[in-house]
């Protein structure tokens, strides 16, 4: 972890995979700004809430599962 001159947190992940042959074997380098990811998520949630005011309330309702319910979990 380190910070920019403006104080933004940055994470640097270095990973090497040699043990799991089901995954890509090799190296990975990832830079991320966690504060900005969180800010983006909050903005997205606000935008969705404004466009679909009852969607959040509907998502809290208990869902009845049947043999076809798993179909809703597949992205379309």
C-alpha positions, 0 to 999 in steps of 0.5 A: 500500500502507498499514497499519492501526493494528494493522499489517495491510497493505492494498492499494489498486488503482485501474485505468482501462481504455480500451484493451481493448474486450473488457473492461468499459471504466471504472474499478475500485477494489479494496481487499485485505488480502493477509495475510488472504487468505493466512491464509484460504487456509492455513486452507482447505488445512488444512480440506481436508487434514483432511477428505480426507487422501489428496486431496493425494497423489492430486493429485500422481499423474501424470494420463493425458490422453485426448480427454475429459480436458478435461471434468475442468477444467469446474466442475460 
